[in-house]
Amino acid sequence: MSNTPSNATQPSESAPILTVVLVGIAAGFLSGMFGVGGGILIVPGLVLVAKMDQRIAHGTSLAAVLPISAASLVTYWSHDHVDWRVGMCLAAGALVGAVLGTKLLHVLPHRTLAVAFAGILLVTAIRLFLPIESGVREVLTIGHIVALIAIGVATGILAGLLGVGGGVIMVPAMMMLLHLPSAMAKGTSVSVIIPTSLMGTYRNRTKKNVDLRAAAAVGLAGIPSAIVGGWISARMSDTVSNVLFASLLLVVAVRLVLQIRSDDKAGVVH
């Protein structure tokens, strides 16, 4: 009897290195430009193009996001586009939410959450197409802190349940709640993604849901493009940035809807 594991547990064997590298470059640019982890591109890239198992792809994406987000953070930080106080509040909530998300994975109705989240993204995208008044760093009130922690919790839960990166939630929330400039919101977002990526990767590693070799290839390939994306974002006007980010949210919402329809056709029960 052979003890060789199936290909589903060894995705790196079936994932062409060139494909993985290209996915990393694209994800890095996305992370640098928009302050998101890049998982919204890494997961479908690994599954559809590199033919990686869906479960392993999610874990691999989270690990790959770490070096990409770190590179983006350095770029934003060098331009003083990181609000560490806001980031710490969001990170505290996101770490709790990430744990809750994995525990609620088999409890909450996945399909209903996905539809509701897609709707939220659409509404947020429409709001971003409208002018948003940018402010300056202010003293955080108790209300702001509570709201930020709650947003962090929601971000972590949704990331755990739907595999959607937290940046698509945190960036518009900071812009609309605290009136942070778009570049500041993006830089703060990547600062939060790093600890949540560490926590998620640790949990996935213990459950053997991550291909570290593929993650390293994606992450290292994404570092240069993340720096370039961050450099461009720091010099972009808030109006152009908001329109581009709104367009990204529309793409994520459409992807979620298409995934739901695909699962329905395949008879997947949520």
N, C-alpha and C positions, 0 to 999 in steps of 0.2 A: 504494500500500500504506500502510495506517495504522500509525503508530508509537505509537498510544495504548496505554498499559499496560492490562492487564486489571484488573477490579475487585478481584481477589484481592490485587493489590499496592498498591491504593489503598483500603484499608478505610474511611478516614475519609469517603469519598464516600458509602458505603452505611450508615454508622453514625449514626443520628439523635443529635444532640447532647444532647437531653433524656435519652435512654436511657443514653448514656455518662455523663452527670452523675449520674444515679440510681445507676448501678453504682458510681461513685466514692464517693458518700455512704455506701452500704452497706458497701463495702470499707474505708473509713476507720474506720467504727464497729467493724468486726470487728478491724481492726489495733489500735485503741486498747484494746479490751476484752481481747484475748487475746494481744497481743504478736506477732502473725503479720503477714506482709506484706500479706495481703489478696488474694493471687493466686488462692487457692482459690475466691474468689468472682468476681474480675475476669475470669479466663479463660472460665469458662462463661457469664458475663454477656455478654461481648463476642461469643462464638461463637453462643450460642443466641438471645440477645435482639437484639444489634446486628448479627448475621449477618456477623461478621468472620471472615476466614480463620484457621484454627486456629493455623498457624505464626506469623502476624503477631500474633495475640492473645496468645500466650505472650511474645513480645518486648515488646509494648506493655504487658502487665501488669507485667513486670519494671521497665520505665521508670516506670510510674505509681506503683509501690510506693515509689519514692525520696522524693517529697515527703510522702506519707502516713506513712511510717515516721519521717521527720524530725520531723513534727508530734507523733507518738506519743512519740518519744524525749524531746522537750522537756518533755512532760507528766510522763513517768515520772522524768526527771532532776530536775525541780523538787521532786519528793517524795523525792529521794534513793533511788530505786528502780532504780539501774543499777550493776552491779558491773563496772567497766571492766577489771579484771584478767581476769575470766572471759570477758568479751566479746572481749578481744584474742586469747586462746587459741582461742576458737571461730572468730573471723574469719580467723585465720591458716590454720586447717584448711579453712574453707569456701571461701576463695579458691582454694586448691589443688584442692579437690573440684569446684568449678564448672568449672575448666579440664578436669579429668579426665572429668567428666560429659559434656561436649560431645564429647570425643574417643572416649568409649566408647559413644556413642549408637547407633552402627550395629554394635557388637560384642557387647554383652551382651544376653541375651534379655529384651526389654522386658516381655513378658507375665509371665514368671516373677518378675521384680523387682516388678512392680506387685502381684501376688498376695501375695508375701512381705511387702511393705511394708504392704499392707492388713491382713495378719495381725498385724504388729507394732503397728499403730495400735489394733487391737481389744484386744490384750493390755494396751497402755499405758492405754487408756481404762478398762478394768476395774480396773487398779491405781489409777488416779486416783479412782475411786469409793470406794476405801478410804482411811482416814485416813493422811496423810503428815505425819511430824514435821518441822516447820519449824525451821531452825537460824539461826545468825547467820553473818556473814562470818568465815571462818577463813583461816589461812595456807594457801595452795595448796601441796600437796605435789607432788613430781615425778610421782607416779602420777596426781594430779588433772589436772595440765597435759597429760600424754600422753593421758589419756582425753578431755579436752576438745578437743584438737586432732584426735583420731580422730573424735569426734562431729561436729566441724566439717567434716572431709573427707567423711564419710558424708552429711552434710546437703547439701553442695555437689553431690556426685555424684547424689543422688536428685533434687535440684532440677533439675539439668541433664537427667536421663534421663526423669523423670516429670512435670516441671512443677509439682511440689508445693513450696510454700514451706517454708523451713527452720524457721520458728517451731513448727510442729507436732511437730518432732523435738527442737529445742533446749530449749523450755520444760519439757516433762516430764523431759528428761534432767537439767537443772539442778536440778529439784525433787527428783528421786530420787537423783541421784549426790551432790550437794552439800547437799541439804536446804535449798535457798534458798526463802524465802517466795515464794508465787506471783507477787506483784506485782514482786518483785526479778527473778525469772526472766523475766517478760514484758518488763520494761524493758531487761534485758540482751540479750534476743533481738532487739529492734528495733534496738539499737545494732550488731548483727552484720549485720542485713539490709541496712543502708545501703551498706557497702562492697561486698557481694556484688551488690547491685542496680546499683551503678556499673560494676563489672566486667562483669556480664552485659549491661547496656545497651550498653556500648562494643562488645562482641563482636557483639551483634545488629545494631547500627548499621552495622558494617563489612559485614555480610552482608545488609543491607537487610531485616531481619526485625522491624522496629519502625515503628509509626506514631506519631511524636512528637506530632502534633497531638491525636490521641485520648488519648495518654498524659498530655499536659498537662491535658486536660479532666478525665480521671478523677482524676489526682493532686491538682489544685487543688480539685476538688469534695470530695475525701475529707479534706482538712486539717481543717475545722471539726469534722466528725463523729469524726475520730481523736482530737482534743483532748477531746471530750466522752466518748468511750469510755475514754480513759486516765484521765480524772478519776473516772469511775464505778469503774473497776477498782481504783484506788488506795484507794478507800473500801470495797471489798468484802471480806468475810471469806474466809479461805483455803478454808474448806469449800465455800462457794457457788462460789467461783472454780474450784476443782478439778472440781466437778460440771459446771459449764458448759463448762469446757475439755474434759472427757471426752466430753461430748455433741458438741462440735465435732469431736473426733477420730473419733467414730462416723460423723458425716456425711461426713467426708473419706474414710473407709474405704469406706463404701457407694458414694460417688461413683466411687471407683477401680474397684470391682467392676463397677458398671454400665457404666463406660467400657470395661472389658475385654470384657464381654458384647456391647456394641454393636459393638466392633471385630471380635469373632469372627463376629457375624452379617453384618457388611459384608465379611468375608473379608480383613481387614487382616492382613498377615503381620508378626509381631514377631520 
